[in-house]
Amino acid sequence: MNDTTLATRCNVLAMMMTVTVVIGGAPFLRAAARPEPGTERRWALDFRTQLEQKGGAQPIEVELHGDWISTVAAVRSGEYDAALRIGNLRIGSAAKPVPAGQAEPFLRRMQRPFWATYRDDGSLVTVHFYKEMDPTDRNLLLMIATECQFVTPAASRNSWTATERDGAGEYLATYDRTAPNLVTKKKVKYVNTDRTPGKSDGVPVQIEQSESRFTLDAAGAILALDAKIGVRINAGGGGAGELVAVTETHLAGMRMSQDPEIIGSLTRAGAAVETSPVRTQQPDPAQLRSRMDGQLLEGRATESLLAAALADTGNAKGSDPMLPERLAALFRQRPEACAAAVGLLRQNGPRARITDALGMSGSPAAIAALSAVAGDRNLSRPLRVDALTAFVLMQDPRVEAMRAPARWMDDPDAAVASAARIASGSLAHAGRAAHQEAADAIDAALAGRYRQTQNVAGLTDLLAAMGNSAGQSVVVVIEGALRDPRAAIRAAAVRALRLAPGAPVDRLVSTALARDPDAAVRGAAIFAAGFRNPIAPELAGALVQAARSDSAEQVRTGAITLLRQRPAVVPNLKETFQWIAQHDPIPAVRALAQTALKSL
């Protein structure tokens, strides 16, 4: 293992944990007595962590050994500061050693001190890092440090609970004194998870295992720690975004000494450090992306990656599972590769692996390449459509990307025009927060075309595009389409409401589900309801009614299936499924309800 490989592991681990969770709490192991400035405690440290993504490649593992050192830097009324660092750091194990000298930059960074401020009960308040410390290094240090939190009760007890904080948010912990010198701590559940950038709510975190055994001396000072914590994290929605993180921390052989030079060290550091609450340390996205791209491309030539993209089918034995990410990195880091990719597409025809990677990269050169392909009427329809569809993969699109597909909204080829409209709507949704004016222009273009279109195919196509956008101005147009006498238009309209926020939209979907005379429209309302989060009570009631009594079998089965997937939205759902299993006139529906009942 060389230093680049080690950095890859640590940076990928820290980056993934940055968008999910840092496990643990306050890093200073608090003794029963009030700490004295200059008091140093040192333990032998063994730390292992593994992060695995469901359906992903090899798990990411980090193993560190050394001395965990905590020294009281200052004491104030009700709180104190501690300087924290790792000494004599070694990486890897006897089975997987890292040769000396190959990881020296990483070792130097990870042995730098940082500080933390705690309340007298041991609860962590703030952390203080040198400004130049990389956030990925900070997060790895916090992962080690926060495993060691020990919060004492206000009065002497054998069992107590505490609400503590870590990088993910607040969690409930229980403590039990199982012997005079032994306390077992368990993290029970997160009561509040912090928001991540661009998210409206916290990341779901489920604690799968948690046990931390603290060995104490007669005065209540911590001699040793054995902790193992495992969490399951839904980082990206659905099973594909699920991460499993398991961390083991072992401290032993506590030694006490005095280090008066540490007293006042945080104050002396002054403007060189920055203070933050207990949370995941966020890296600069552009710097982190550039670093990760470099690691993905290390040792790989442009020609070999493009050749692999031409040959790869996505499921061939021995294919590179990281090829999509490597291609996206290629198009971000080597702009000339985008022009080469266009040449290959012209010669070989549609290759979704290449066009998708151009879209994922989102770079100016990639936008120009996709635009060149989309606008070339000498190329095949599938290739042009692939190029336009690839724009949808841009999560934070640039203004030039948002404007590009609109050029072909009226292309003579209906499939190309449809792809341009659908992509434009998606780009308006993805880029609205950063580029409101560009998003509004897309919405106006879609709404204007809708008002000028007469045929059903064109209207449903534009409704789908406006549904992808879900901007306020197009929602008004979609609402009007719900009153169209043609069922196909109403069905497209209610589907288009799936992403639009607000209680009024919930009521529109509920009304369509409960009252529309056409089964296809009611089925489209169930489709839209599946995207609502949370499902409003009125809409949940309409789903229950549809599951029990809708005249169309496909509507009843659709409602049952959605309620099975989202059981928390309806109280007493068990009774609803029991009634359907006994009374529905269709045996297949009764069987579906029975299966749903068993799954509760």
Secondary structure, 3 states (H helix, E strand, C coil): CCHHHHHHHHHHHHHHHHCCCCCCCCCCCCCCCCCCCCEEEEEEEEEEEEEEECCCCCCEEEEEEEEEEEEEEEEECCEEEEEEEEEEEEEECCCCECCCCCCHHHHHHHCCCEEEEEECCCCEEEEEEECCCCHHHHHHHHHHHHHHCCCCCCCCCCEEEEEEEECCEEEEEEEEEEECCEEEEEEEEEEEECECCCCCCECCEEEEEEEEEEEECCCCCEEEEEEEEEEEEECCCCHHHEEEEEEEEEEEEEEEEECHHHCCHHHHHHHHEEEEECCCCCCCHHHHHHHHHHHHHCCCCHHHHHHHHHHCCCCCCCCCCCHHHHHHHHHHHCCHHHHHHHHHHHHHCCCHHHHHHHHHHCCHHHHHHHHHHHCCCCCCHHHHHHHHHHHHHCCCCCHHHHHCHHHHCCCCCHHHHHHHHHHHHHHHHHHCCCCHHHHHHHHHHHHHHHHHCCCHHHHHHHHHHHHHHCCHHHHHHHHHHCCCCCHHHHHHHHHHCCCCCCHHHHHHHHHHHHHCCCHHHHHHHHHHHCCCCCCCHHHHHHHHHHHHHCCCHHHHHHHHHHHHHCHHHCCCHHHHHHHHHHHCCCHHHHHHHHHHHHHC
